[in-house]
Amino acid sequence: MTMGFDIREQDAQTAARTGRLHTPHGMVETPAFMPVGTRGAVKGLTPEQVRATGAQIVLANTYHLLLRPGIDAVEQLGGLHRLMAWDGPILTDSGGFQVFSLQSLRRVGEDGVWFASHIDGAPLELNAAAAIEAQNRLGADIIMCFDECPALPCSTEALTAAVDRTIRWAEACKQAHRRDDQMLFGIVQGGTDAEQRARCARALVAMAFDGYAIGGLSVGEDPAERNATVGVTAPLLPVDKPRYLMGVGTPMDILAAVEAGVDMFDCVLPTRNGRNAYAFTRQGPVRLRNTAHSQDDGPIEPGCDCYACRRFTRAALRHFFNVGEMIGPILVSWHNLRFYQRWMAEIREHIDRGDFAAWAARQRELNEDMTQAGFDDTSDAAPRLSERKETQT
Amino acid sequence: MTMGFDIREQDAQTAARTGRLHTPHGMVETPAFMPVGTRGAVKGLTPEQVRATGAQIVLANTYHLLLRPGIDAVEQLGGLHRLMAWDGPILTDSGGFQVFSLQSLRRVGEDGVWFASHIDGAPLELNAAAAIEAQNRLGADIIMCFDECPALPCSTEALTAAVDRTIRWAEACKQAHRRDDQMLFGIVQGGTDAEQRARCARALVAMAFDGYAIGGLSVGEDPAERNATVGVTAPLLPVDKPRYLMGVGTPMDILAAVEAGVDMFDCVLPTRNGRNAYAFTRQGPVRLRNTAHSQDDGPIEPGCDCYACRRFTRAALRHFFNVGEMIGPILVSWHNLRFYQRWMAEIREHIDRGDFAAWAARQRELNEDMTQAGFDDTSDAAPRLSERKETQT
C-alpha cells in the first residue's frame, strides 16, 4: 500500500487499536506521537536524533513556514522534506490554529481570515484555498483542512458559527486539493459541545477525507472536558480511517484518547518542557534545576535507553542548565521525546497483546499514586511568554 | 605505551612532524586540534557529535569548572570524563588565562592571584598548588601549569615579572602534582620578546615536563608577531616532547605553527563563529545569514563529509538562523569543527607523505588568492560581548 491506513489489532474492551499509516515517505505505526518541528526543525535536535528517539513522522506548521522562509522558498528548495532534511513522513497543519491563537486578528470573514503577521505586522489573508495551495507546495505527506478553532469557553453562537465555517471551509479545501500523493484530513471542531461535535463530524465524514482530526482542544478546557469530548467525538469518525487528536497532550491525555480510538498525536510538551529542564519519567517529573540533583550520579530516568540517560548524570545535566550550556535543553528534549515514543510503543504493545485495558487502568492508578505529582504535572514547567508564543503549534 | 609521545614522521624541509600522544584515555594523532568544552560541554554538540567530527581530545577550563559546578561536585561525580560523558582524552588548562583575561583582578602576588568570581563577585584565590590540586581532582589526561599571561602590548618590566612568576609557579606546580596518570605540561610565556621566551623555555625545559605549551599569544599581538614568536619559541623546546600552542587559532595560524614544530592546538573559533552563522570553507568564509544563500540548495562546503553538509542546504541553514532555531548554531558548529579536523588530517597526511612544505606553500597562495576574503577572515563574525566573555578560554 502506497498511501492509506490499515488496522492491525482492535482492542476488545476499549476502542483502542494499532494500525499502520502508509505514506509516500514511509510507514507509521499507530498510535503514533509526532514531534513538533514548528519552523522546519524539532527544537534543538537534528533529524538523525529525532529518528533515534523512535519518531516515524514529524509535524511542521504551515503558518510559520508561510511567514519565514515563505512557501516559494521551500518549494524552490525542493520541498519541506529537503528543508528539514527529514526523509520520513511529515504532517503539516493548515495554519488555522495559529491564525486564531497567535494573532491580533483583523477580521474573520465567511471566506477566510485577515490578520497581521506576528513578525512584522504585515497584513495577510488565509483561507481554505490558500492553506491547501501552501500545503500542496510544501509537500508534506499529510495535510490538514483550514478550520476555525475558537478559544474556550466560547458562546453557543460563536461555536455554531465556527463549526459552520469549518464545514464550509473543509468542502473548499477538498476541492482545492491538487496532489494525489498527499492525504488530506478533515478537522472536527465544536468545542466541548457534543452536539456541535456530532454535527461537524457527520458533515466531514460525508465528504470522505483520508483521515479525521479532532481539533479545538487544549485551548482552555479542563482535562475531564477534553477527555469527554474526545470520547464522544472519536466514535463518530469512520473506523477504517486514521484519527488525529491535535495538540494533545500529556501522557495520560494520550492514554485516554487511545482508549477512545485515536491514532495520532502531536504536542510541544516534550520539547518545550525539555528546554525548561523538566524531564518526564515513569516515576514522575524530574526538574533538573533542582539542587537535589547536584550530586546525583544516576540518569534522568533509570532504565531509559535514550542517549541522555545512557551517557549523562542528573548532576551533569543540572550543571549544564545552571551555566546555560545548550546541551542541557538538547539532552532533556531528547529524553522527553524518547519518553513519549517509549510510551507509544508500550501502548501499541499492550493493544497488540490484548491486555491494553488492564494495563491502561494500572497506569492510571500508578499516576494517581505518585505522591508529589503525577507524571502529568507540568505546573512548574510553564515557559516564559516569549517561548510560549514561539513554540505554539 | 600508556602515557607519552612518539614521533612518526619528521618533515625534511620544515620542523613539522606527525606523532602519537598516548594518554590513559586513548591515543591522539598529532598535529591535533582540540575542540573547546569550556564548562564541560563543547557548545551545542553532544560528545557523540564531537567524536563524529574526528576530534580525539577535547579541552575544558579549570577556572569555569572551579566556579560551577565546583571541583568537589565534579570529583564526587567520578571526575571530568563522567561529567562531560567523554571517554577520550581531555586536557584542562590551569585557570591562569581566565584569571588574567576575564577578571577584575584584585591583586597579583608572588604566590598567586586574588580575584573576584565573574559569576557573583565572591573573592577567590588561585595559585600553583591550588590549580594543580583542582586539576588532579578533575582528572584530565593532560593538565597545565599555573602561569601568568599578560595582555599585549606589555612593558618590559611587567613581562619580566610575569616570566619570573611563571617560572617560579611552574616549579611549584611540578612539586604539587600528585597523579602519575596525568601528564603535566609547562607553559612558556614571554610575550613577543624572543629573549624572554628563550629564558622561560630554558628554565622550564630544565624542569623536565611531559610537554610544553606556548602561552600568552592571541592576546592582542598581530598575526605576524604571533607567527614569529612561535617560530623562535618552538625550536627551544625538546624535540621528543609534545608542543602545544594555546588558544590559536585560524587555519593559517595553525599551518604556520605546525611548520614551526607545534603538535597541539585549541581555539573557540570553530564553535564561536559557528554560533554566529560563520562557516569555514576551503573556498573562503560563508556567512549563512547572507541573503545570497536564501535559495541556495548546495551544502555549506562542497565535498565536506560532515552531517550538516551531507543533509542540509545553505538555504535551510540560513532559514534556521533567520528564525532563531537552535539547529542553525548546532549544525554550523559541527561543520566548522569538522573543517578543522579535516584541515589537521590533511596536514598530517602531507607530513607523512613527505610533501608538506610544498603543500603548505600552496595553501598560503590559495588563501592569498581568495578575492573577497581569505578563509581566515573572521572580521564579520565578532561575537557580542556577552558571548565573548562566556566563551573565552
Interface residues (C-beta under 8 A of the other chain):
Chain A: R39 G40 A41 K43 G44 L45 T46 P47 E48 H64 R68 P69 A73 Q76 L77 G78 R82 L83 M84 A85 S294 Q295 D297 Y307 R311 F312 T313 A315 A316 R318 H319 F320 N322 V323 G324 E325 M326 I327 P329 I330 L331 E390
Chain B: R39 G40 A41 K43 G44 L45 T46 P47 E48 H64 R68 P69 A73 Q76 L77 G78 R82 L83 M84 A85 S294 Q295 D297 Y307 R311 F312 T313 A315 A316 R318 H319 F320 N322 V323 G324 E325 M326 I327 P329 I330 L331 E390
